[in-house]
Amino acid sequence: MTASDRERVLALIHKWACAEPPGGIRAEHYLVDDLKMDGDDYAMSLVPELKREFGISPKRREWEIATVGELLEVIARHSSGGHASA
């Protein structure tokens, strides 16, 4: 995953997060506990945006994650460096 891809993911997370810890969003942050992301926003908004943005289609079970780092891993695992344009 390129630094640019990482920044794109973090920007989308920021869009749907209800809180941002001091120092910004980091890989060890929990989507629900630290960023106060609503489960519906995650499943019905963030995941579809990430799929479109990166042109990926991970299985539903792969999206069942807890941290920002795990989300970045899903994107990196399925992104071949190429992605859909924003």
C-alpha positions in Angstrom: 0.0 0.0 0.0 1.4 3.3 -1.0 1.5 6.3 1.3 -1.0 8.0 -1.0 -3.4 5.0 -0.7 -3.0 5.0 3.1 -3.9 8.7 3.2 -7.0 8.1 1.0 -8.2 5.4 3.4 -7.5 7.6 6.5 -9.4 10.5 4.8 -12.5 8.2 4.3 -12.3 7.0 7.9 -12.1 10.6 9.1 -15.2 11.3 7.1 -17.3 8.7 9.0 -15.6 8.9 12.4 -17.4 10.8 15.1 -14.2 11.5 17.1 -10.6 11.8 16.4 -8.0 11.1 19.1 -5.3 13.7 19.7 -2.5 13.2 17.2 -4.8 11.9 14.4 -6.0 8.6 13.4 -3.5 5.8 13.8 -3.4 2.0 12.9 -3.9 1.0 16.6 -7.1 2.9 17.0 -10.4 1.0 17.3 -13.0 2.1 14.9 -15.9 2.0 17.4 -14.1 2.6 20.8 -11.6 5.3 19.8 -13.2 6.8 16.7 -16.8 6.4 17.8 -17.8 5.1 14.3 -21.3 3.9 14.1 -21.6 0.3 12.8 -24.2 1.2 10.2 -22.0 4.0 8.9 -19.1 1.6 8.7 -21.1 -1.2 6.9 -23.3 0.9 4.7 -21.2 3.9 3.9 -17.4 3.5 4.6 -17.1 -0.1 3.2 -18.9 0.7 -0.1 -16.8 3.9 -0.5 -13.6 1.9 0.0 -14.7 -0.7 -2.5 -15.4 1.9 -5.1 -12.3 4.0 -4.4 -10.0 1.0 -4.6 -11.9 -1.2 -7.0 -11.8 -4.1 -4.6 -14.4 -6.8 -3.5 -13.2 -8.5 -0.4 -15.6 -11.1 1.1 -18.1 -9.7 3.7 -16.3 -11.6 6.5 -13.0 -9.8 5.8 -14.7 -6.5 6.6 -15.4 -7.8 10.2 -12.6 -6.0 11.8 -11.9 -3.8 14.8 -9.0 -1.5 14.2 -7.8 1.0 11.6 -4.7 -1.2 11.0 -6.9 -4.2 10.2 -8.9 -2.1 7.7 -5.6 -1.0 6.1 -4.6 -4.6 5.8 -7.8 -5.6 4.0 -7.3 -2.8 1.5 -3.6 -3.6 1.0 -4.4 -7.3 0.6 -6.9 -6.7 -2.2 -5.4 -3.6 -3.9 -2.8 -4.4 -6.6 -1.6 -0.8 -6.7 -4.2 0.1 -9.2 -7.5 1.5 -8.1 -10.6 3.2 -9.4 -10.4 6.9 -9.8 -12.0 9.1 -7.2 
